[in-house]
C-alpha cells in the first residue's frame, strides 16, 4: 500500500514535492501515527537535495496513534502525540515510542508539531550548563531554535541577549524574554557566559571573542555560507577554560518533548508559528524559510492530495 508524502525530488523547487511512498512498517518498539501536521526546519529544507530521490523527508510531526507498539510501550491507539523521527512528512509515520509525547488537553496539535527538533535542541543545549544569573547570547534569535532558546533561557533566569540579522527580525523578541536585542553583535559591551550559535562563519568567531573565561559556545546551526576562520592563538586564553562544542543529541527525546508540551499547556512557552499552510504548498513555504521571511516556525497541515 502507498500513502501521500513529501518526497525528495532534485528537479522540484526546493527539492521537495508532494508524491507517494510505501506505508511504513513499524519495528516492535515503534508505533504508527496518522499525521495531521508537520513542521519544517531550515536545515532540513536546505539539505533536502542531498538525499536520494524518493526519500520521505522531515522529522517533526503531530497526529493520532493508529497502531500501538507491538512491545507494549508508548501511548495507546487514539492518543494525540507529537513525534520526532525520520520520515515524518507523510500521512503515516512509524516512530520509536521513546521519541513521542502525548499532547496535553488544550494544546493545539499544530502547535505541538512545531516543537520537536527546534524546541528539544534549545532545551537540551541550555540545560548543558546552569544559566541562572548568566549572560546568554543567542545568535539567529529570530529563527525556530532561537525563539525557543530566548524563552527557555529567560525562564531559566538568564540575562538574555538576542542577536538578529536585521532590525526587522527583532520584532517580538523582547516580549519573549530577551533583555537586549542587537543586530549582529553590535552593542554588546560586556563578556557573555554562554553562546548558543546558529549562524556560524565570522559571527561565530566574533562571538568567541565575547566569551568570558570559563564560558562556553554551543554551535547548533550554521545559517551562513561562509567558514569560521580563527586567527592563530585566538582560541587560547589565560584562566578558566573557554570551550566550544557542537550539540545535536536527539536520543530518546520523548521526556523532553513532554516537558516542552507541559510548558505550552501552562502558557509559559509559545510555539511561535509564523506560517501555517497546506502541505500542498510546500515549495512556497520552503522558499520563505530559506529566504528568512519566517520568524519562528512553519507548520503545514497534512491534507488529502488534490485529484
Buried (B, 14 or more C-beta within 10 A) or exposed (E): EEBBBBBBBEEBEBBBBBBBBEBBEBEEBBBBBBBBBBBBBBBBBBEBBEBEEEBBBBBBBBBBBEBBBEEEBBBEEEBBBBBBBEBBBBBBBBBBBBBBBBBBEEBBBBBBBBBBBBBBBBBBBBEBBEBEEBBBBBBBBBBBBBBBBBBBBBBBEBBBBBBBBEEEBBEBBBEBBBBBBBBBBEEBEEEBBBBBBBBBBBBBBBBBEBBBEEBBBBBBBBBBEEEBEEEEEEEEBEEEEBEBEEBEEBEEBBEBBBBBBBBBBEEEBBBBBBBBBBBBBBBBBBEBBBEBEBBBBBBBBBEEBEE
